[in-house]
Structures are given as C-alpha cells and as structure tokens.
Amino acid sequence: MTEPADLIAMYVQLARVAGMRGRLYVQDRLLLCAGLIAAQVGLPKTAAHCRERILQHNPQHWLGRFATIADAIADDDSLGLIRQTQRRYPPERAEQLYSTLGLSLDEERARHISSAAFLAAALGTSLFDLDEA
C-alpha cells in the first residue's frame, strides 16, 4: 500500500501537470484530493499548502469558506463535493494517470531520503516548512 505522503506527493505532481496543460479545474480537484488525505492523516501544513494553491487560482472556490480543509471535512454541506471529488480521482486512478505520464512512484520516491522529503519536493517547499517532517 502506498504511504500517505507518497500518495499526496503523487496527487500534487499530477495537479502540477494539469495546471501546465491549462486544466485548472482538474488541478484544483487533484490538490483537493491531496489536501483531504493530508488532513485525514494529520498533516495540517500540507493540507494548508494544498488549500492555498487552490485558492491562488480560484479565490471563489467553495473551500475558501473554511479556514482549513479539516473544517471543510467536518461540514455536512461539503461532504457531497468531497465525496464526488474522491470518487472521480481515487488513489487507483491517480496511480494510473501517474504511470500514463511515464512516471513511477517508486522511482520518484527513491530520489528522496524520505517520504516527507518527496512530499516537500512535490509541494515546492522545504522540510522545514512542513510540521510533519
């Protein structure tokens, strides 16, 4: 099973590719998936990075009503949107998209000393900016 940090990094990298291709709403959905996983496994700074990136592109995004992704998860009105996004981009589909791009999670992960370092690199930040390092 894929470690949460590796899975989050994979979603973030897929979001970056979607953004480069001009598919900004896909980018937002993939960042939301990454942020949801981060919030659920206790990585609040990672979740915050994902939320900030969504709001940079789309300040009117529904996620902007909440201070954190964890707050959005706790809101009953958000659950439908969250579940819809998770159904559209489950981890299996993300892994398939990742390999379609010619990327290998094992190879990408092997380039870093830890899952946290891999995640920081995917987010374009340093380990010092993540509380989970």
VMD Tcl script that draws the C-alpha trace (Angstrom):
set ca {
  {0.00 0.00 0.00}
  {1.22 3.49 -0.86}
  {2.26 5.67 2.08}
  {0.03 8.74 2.56}
  {2.91 11.18 1.99}
  {3.80 9.45 -1.29}
  {0.16 9.46 -2.38}
  {-0.17 13.15 -1.54}
  {3.01 13.92 -3.50}
  {1.66 11.98 -6.46}
  {-1.59 13.99 -6.43}
  {0.39 17.24 -6.16}
  {2.58 16.28 -9.12}
  {-0.49 15.33 -11.17}
  {-2.01 18.71 -10.25}
  {1.13 20.46 -11.47}
  {0.89 18.68 -14.83}
  {-2.81 19.52 -15.09}
  {-2.00 23.17 -14.42}
  {0.73 23.22 -17.04}
  {-1.79 21.83 -19.53}
  {-4.26 24.57 -18.66}
  {-6.67 22.18 -16.94}
  {-7.02 24.33 -13.86}
  {-10.20 22.76 -12.52}
  {-8.62 19.31 -12.73}
  {-5.62 20.80 -10.94}
  {-7.92 22.03 -8.16}
  {-9.60 18.66 -7.79}
  {-6.26 16.85 -7.56}
  {-4.99 19.35 -5.00}
  {-8.20 18.84 -3.04}
  {-7.59 15.07 -3.04}
  {-4.06 15.67 -1.76}
  {-5.31 18.08 0.89}
  {-8.04 15.72 2.04}
  {-5.57 12.91 2.56}
  {-3.19 15.26 4.35}
  {-5.94 16.47 6.69}
  {-7.13 12.94 7.38}
  {-3.68 11.63 8.31}
  {-2.71 14.59 10.47}
  {-0.55 16.67 8.11}
  {-2.14 20.11 8.60}
  {0.60 22.20 6.95}
  {0.49 20.03 3.86}
  {-3.28 20.35 3.75}
  {-2.87 24.12 4.12}
  {-0.43 24.25 1.18}
  {-2.94 22.42 -0.99}
  {-5.78 24.73 0.09}
  {-3.66 27.82 -0.59}
  {-2.79 26.63 -4.09}
  {-6.45 26.04 -4.90}
  {-7.39 29.49 -3.66}
  {-4.50 31.16 -5.53}
  {-6.01 30.00 -8.79}
  {-9.63 30.19 -7.76}
  {-10.30 32.60 -4.88}
  {-14.05 31.90 -5.16}
  {-13.61 28.14 -4.62}
  {-16.05 26.71 -2.07}
  {-13.06 25.69 0.05}
  {-12.43 29.38 0.74}
  {-15.41 29.40 3.13}
  {-13.34 27.33 5.54}
  {-10.18 28.17 7.45}
  {-8.81 24.67 6.87}
  {-9.54 21.56 4.86}
  {-10.26 19.79 8.14}
  {-13.04 22.33 8.76}
  {-14.46 21.59 5.32}
  {-14.41 17.86 6.03}
  {-16.35 18.47 9.25}
  {-19.05 20.47 7.42}
  {-22.02 18.34 6.35}
  {-22.76 20.59 3.36}
  {-19.29 19.95 1.93}
  {-19.42 16.16 2.14}
  {-21.15 15.76 -1.23}
  {-18.50 17.78 -3.05}
  {-15.73 15.98 -1.20}
  {-17.10 12.53 -1.97}
  {-17.70 13.44 -5.61}
  {-14.07 14.52 -5.99}
  {-12.79 11.42 -4.20}
  {-14.89 9.19 -6.45}
  {-13.62 10.96 -9.56}
  {-9.95 10.68 -8.54}
  {-9.48 7.70 -6.24}
  {-5.88 6.64 -5.50}
  {-6.07 3.84 -8.08}
  {-6.99 6.29 -10.83}
  {-4.30 8.71 -9.71}
  {-1.71 5.92 -9.85}
  {-2.91 5.03 -13.35}
  {-2.67 8.66 -14.50}
  {0.77 8.90 -12.93}
  {2.06 5.88 -14.82}
  {0.43 7.13 -18.04}
  {2.70 10.16 -17.75}
  {5.67 7.79 -17.68}
  {6.31 8.38 -14.00}
  {6.98 5.71 -11.44}
  {6.12 6.38 -7.81}
  {8.91 4.03 -6.71}
  {11.48 5.83 -8.88}
  {10.33 9.28 -7.78}
  {10.31 8.22 -4.14}
  {13.80 6.67 -4.45}
  {15.20 10.08 -5.41}
  {14.48 11.39 -1.92}
  {15.70 10.39 1.51}
  {12.21 10.03 2.93}
  {8.52 10.28 2.10}
  {8.50 13.67 3.82}
  {11.33 14.89 1.56}
  {9.49 13.60 -1.50}
  {6.35 15.41 -0.37}
  {8.22 18.66 0.30}
  {9.80 18.50 -3.16}
  {6.41 17.90 -4.79}
  {4.98 20.89 -2.93}
  {7.96 23.02 -3.91}
  {8.81 23.74 -0.31}
  {11.34 22.57 2.24}
  {11.02 20.08 5.03}
  {11.30 22.98 7.47}
  {8.02 24.39 6.13}
  {6.19 21.17 6.92}
  {5.44 20.30 10.52}
  {5.31 16.65 9.66}
  {8.95 16.38 8.60}
}
mol new
graphics top color blue
foreach p $ca { graphics top sphere $p radius 0.5 }
foreach p [lrange $ca 0 end-1] q [lrange $ca 1 end] { graphics top cylinder $p $q radius 0.2 }
display resetview
